[in-house]
Amino acid sequence: MDHTADAVIVGGGIMGASVAHFLAKGGFGKVVLLDNKTLAGASTGHSAANVRTLYSNPLTIRLAVRAVEMFENQHEELGGDCGFDQVGFLCLLEEHTAPAGRRVLEMEQKYGATVVEVSRDDIEEQAPRLDLEQVIGGVFEPRSGYADPVRTTHSLVTRAKEWGLRVHEGLGATGIRLRDNRIVGVETAEGTIDTRVVVNAAGPWGRQVGLWVGLNYSIRWSRESDLVLQLPADFGRFPVVTDPSLRIYFRPQGEDKLVAGLGFPKEVETLDIEDYETALDPETRGRIERPLFQRMPTVRDAKYVAGWASIYTITDDWHPLVGPEPDVEGYYACFAGCGHCFKLGPPIGEALADVIAGNTPKIDIHALRPSRFIDGEEFTSAWGSGNRA
């Protein structure tokens, strides 16, 4: 057990692992990562792990562009093999979703994303098994794809151990000590770690950690479900697909499986984060399968392999809380991914590590500060509320 640290990260999902990785890489000092379960044991481990730049505001696009660069150079940038499969990302557009889709396309191109508008004929050639009824075209990102969320988290942490990161799985924080509104320690079941910096990367439990220092975050929790199907032999490759009309996304998993879940705009399905059913229930399975089979009829008879439910932690504007709190010196928020933050976690962690170290980050993440709501500077989206884009 460590009893001193230059920084303590509370939470071992993608956000916590990323901050820890880049603090250690930058030589910040002794960095300790705590997780009361296992690395990537909650929301991160159940992520669909899509890596795409389809966003409608400058900051998230810039972060997503940086994320694609990181996953393309995963060994150098993220510490090892993250299972990145660069199959591309395709957003299908119908007449009523095309205006928003084209606004997003223009924004992506403006801020450096590799993205093109594609016709219905282009989509038929690229993904011939799709039923394109009412589809008029789409937005395609050839450099995007998907990764393995657990492998990515472990790659970040394993490499950072070479730079001195100390990791304690099965040991969570139980409190934070303050003196004159300044961080002085983190309490655990095995004693106190004296430190001047704490990063709240506790995901669904971020509100609880915030309360330890007198911060009451406005967040909600939603049940998020996915399923896996076994594809027929010689099914062929296809990109990650999102369909805002049918509110569905699906992607390949290796050479012979498909992962699917409900897409944006997303309805909030409230749950108790301490007591919820992690299995995929029949009703939700049907809600995923109906639009999936409508868009890709050839998987209707595919064998069901697995399904699960996990947690989305959602802020009032569906964007994460990242940055310092002015009234608590040495405390930093880095949680509430809202479904964005598998892909955005590494560039957010890179930027926040620079902020903590007093360096100028590659990407200015000031807009993600928790106080943005008080300042009246919330994020909006071309797709409307209840979304991840």
N, C-alpha and C positions, 0 to 999 in steps of 0.2 A: 504494500500500500504506500502511495506517495503522500507526503504530508506538506509538501511545498510545490508550487508551480508558478510559472510566469503567466500562464493562462489555463483556464479550465473550460472545456467544452462540455456542455450538458446535452447529451443526445448523440447517438451514433447512426443516424440516417444519412442521406446524401448531403444534407446541408451541414451537419456537424462534421462529417468526415471531410468535406471539402475545405471548411475553414481550418480544421486541424492540419490537413495536408499542406496548405499554403502558408500557414503560420510556421510550421516546422521547416518547410522548404526555404522560407525566408530567413531562417535563423533567429526567430523571435526569442528563443530560449526554451525552457522546459515546458512543454505543452502536454496536458493530461486530458484524455477523452474518457468520459463516463457514460455508460449506458446500463440501465437497470435490467435490460434483457440481452439481446444480441445485436450486433451490427446489422442494420437494414431489417430489423425485426418487426417493424410495423408498416407504416405507409410506404416507405421506400421499397421494401422487399416485395410488395404487391403491385408496384407500378407497372404499367404497360411499357414504360421506358422508351416512349417515342422521342426522337430527337428531330425537331423541326423548327423553322423560323417563322411560321405562320402566326404573326402577332400584328397588332394594330396600333402600337405606340412605339416611339423611338427607342426607349430604354430597353424594353423586353426584346425588341428585334436585335438591338446591338448585343445584348447578352446571349441571345439564341445564336446569332452568327458566331460569336466567340465560342459557344458550346460546340457547334459543328466543327470548328477548327480543332478544338480540344479532342473530340472523339475521333477525328481523322488522324490525329497524332497521339493516340491514346497512351502509348508506352512512354513517350517523352512528357506529355502534358498531364496525364492522369495516373501515372505510376505503373501501368501494365495493361494486360488484355481485358478490355471491358465488354467484349462480345459485340462490338459495333458492327452492324450489318447495313451497309450503305445501299439500301434498296430503293431509296427515293421516298418522297412524301407527296401525296396527291390529295388536293381538296376538290371535291366535286361540286359544281355549281349548277343550280337551276335558275329560272328567270327571276324568282324572288330573292335569291341569295347572291346573284351575280353582282349587283352594285356594291355590296359590302365586300365581296371577294376581290373585286377589282381595286377598291380602295386599299385593301390590305396588300395586294400585289404591288401597287404603286409605292406604298410605304416601305415594304420589304426591299424593293429595288433602290429606293432612295437611301436606305441605311445599310446597304452592302450585302444583302442576302442574294444567293444564287437562286433565282426563281424565274419562271417563265409562264406565260399564259398558254394553255393548250386547248385545242379544239376537241370536239366530240370524236372526230376521226382519230386524232392523236391518242385519245384515251382508249378507244377500241383496239388500237394496235398495241398499246402498252399493257392493257389489262383486259384481254378479250373475254374473260369469264364474267365480267360485270354486266348487269342489265342496266342500260343507260337510259331507260325511260324517263323523260323530262329533263335529263341532263343536257346542258347546252355547251359545256366546256369545263375548264378547271384551272387550278393553279398548281404547278408542279415544281418541286424542289429536288433536283437530281443529286445533291450532296447529302441529303437528309436520310434518315432511316430509323433504326431502333438499336438498343443495347441491352445488356443484362444488368439489372439494377443491383443485384447482390454482388456480382463480380466487380462492378464498377466501384461500389463502396469499399469492398475489400482491397481492391487495387490501390485506391487512394490511401487507405490506412496502412497497408503493408509497406508500401514504399516510404511513407512518412516515418515509420518506425526506424528506418535506416538513418533518419535525421534526428532521432531522439524522441519521437512521439511515444508517450506512454498510454496504453489502452487498457481500460478495466471494464470488461463485459460482465454483466451480472451484478454490477455495483452502480447504483444510481445516486444522484444527489438527493438529499433530504431537506436541504435548506441552504440559504445564503446568508453570510454574515456581513453586516455593514457597520461602518464607523463614520459618523458625520456624513452620511449619504455617500459613502465611498466603499467599494468592494474591498473586503479584507479576507474573505474565506468562503469555502464551500463545504457544507456539512454532508457527511455520508454515514452509512451504518458502521464503517470501520474507522471513523474519526474525521477530523477537519483537515482540509487542504488549504493552507495559507496561500492566497493569491491576490493579485490586484486586478485581474481581468477575468470576467465570466462571459461566456457566449451562451445565450439561451437558444439552443437548437433542439429543443425537446419535442418538436412536432406537435402532435395532438395535446401533449401535456405542457405546451408552452405557456398557456394561460396560468396554470398552476405555478410554474416556476416564476413567472412575472409577479404573481401575488406575494412571493417571498420577499420581494423588494418594494412592495407597495404599488405595483402596476397592474391595473385591471383591464386586460385587453378585450376588445369586442371581437370575438370570433365565434364561429359555429362549426359544428362537425356534421359531416354527411357520409353516409354509407356509399362506398364505391365498389362496384363489382365487375369482374371479368370472367370470361370462360375461354377454354382451349378446345379446339376441335382437331381431330386427326384427318388430314386431307387425303383424298384418293391418290393412288400412285400416279406419278408423272403429272401432277396437277400444274406444275409450272410456277415460276416466280411472279410476284406482283409487288407493288409498292405498299407502304403504309397508306391507308385510305381513310380520310375523314369526310363525312357527309353531313353538313349542317342542316340539310332538309330532313333527313331521316333521323338525325341525332344519333349517329352510330360511328364508331371507328373500328377498324380491323387492320391486321397486319400479319405477315408471315411470322412463323417462329421456326427458324431453321429451314430445312428443306421440305418438311412434311406436316407442319401444324399451322394453325391459325389462332391468333388471340383476338378477341373482340370485347368491346364494352360500350356503354352508353356515352355519347359524345355531347358536345356543347350545342346550344345552351343547355346547361345541366340543372335539373331540379334538385333541390336539397332534400335528402332523405335522412332526417334526424336520427341520431343514435346515441347510446350511452357508451362513451369510449372505454369504460371499465367493464362493460357487460353487453356484448353484442355478438350476434351469430356470424362466425367467420366463413361458414359454408354458403355456397350460392343456392338461394332458395328457388323453387320452381317458378314462382311468379316473375322474379327478376330475370331468371334464365330466359323465360319466354319473351320478356321485353327486349332482351338483347337479340335473341334469335330471329324474331319476326322481321325487323328491318334488315338484319344481316342477310337472311334468306331472300328478301325482296331485292336487295342490291346484288347479291351473288347467289343465284338459285342453285348453282352446281354444288354448293356445300350443304344443301338441305339434308342429304342422307349421310353426311360425314359423322363419324363416331365422336360422341362427347367424351372428352378425356378428363377434364378437371374444371373446377370453378371455385371462386373465392370471393370474399367480401373484405374490404379494409376501410380505412378512414381517410377522408379529405378534411383538412383543417382550413377553414375558409374565413377570410377577412371581409370587411364590408364592401371592398371593391374588387375582390377576387385576385389580389396580388399580395405577395409575401410581405412580412414585416422584417426589415433588415436595417440595422444601424444602431447607433448609440441612443441612449435616453439622457437628455440633458440634466435631469435631476438625480441621476445615479451614476457617479463617476466609476468607470471601469466596467460597466454593464453594457452588453450589446445583444440586441434581438436578432435572430436568424431562423425564423420558423413561419408556419402557416403558408405552405406551398401552394394551396388552392388547385392542385393538379398540374401546376407548371413545373415544379421544381426538381424533378429528376434531371431534366436537361439543363435548367438554369442554375442548379445547385453548384456545379463546379465554377462557372464564371462569377457567381455571387460570392462563393467562398474565396476565390482569388481576390476579388475587389475588397471584401470585408477584411481580409487579412492585411491588406495594405492600409486600410483605414485604421485598424487597431495598431499597426506598427508605426503609424504617422507618416506613411508614404502616400504618394499620389497614385490612385488606382488607374488601371488602363481604361476602365469604364466607371464613370461617376454614378454611384448608386444612391445619391442623396434623395432622389425622388421616392425611394422605397422606405424611407425613415418612418417609424411608427407614428410620429407626430404629424404626418401629412393630413390626417383627418381633421385635426384641430386647425391646421393651416388652410383647410379648404382646397387641398390639392390632390384629390382622389384620382385614380386611374379610371379611364373609360375604355370602351371597346366598340369597334365597328359592328360587332355582332349583337350588341345589346347586353343586358345584364344576365347574370347566371351563366357565365362562360369561362373558358380558359384561354381566350385569345384576345 
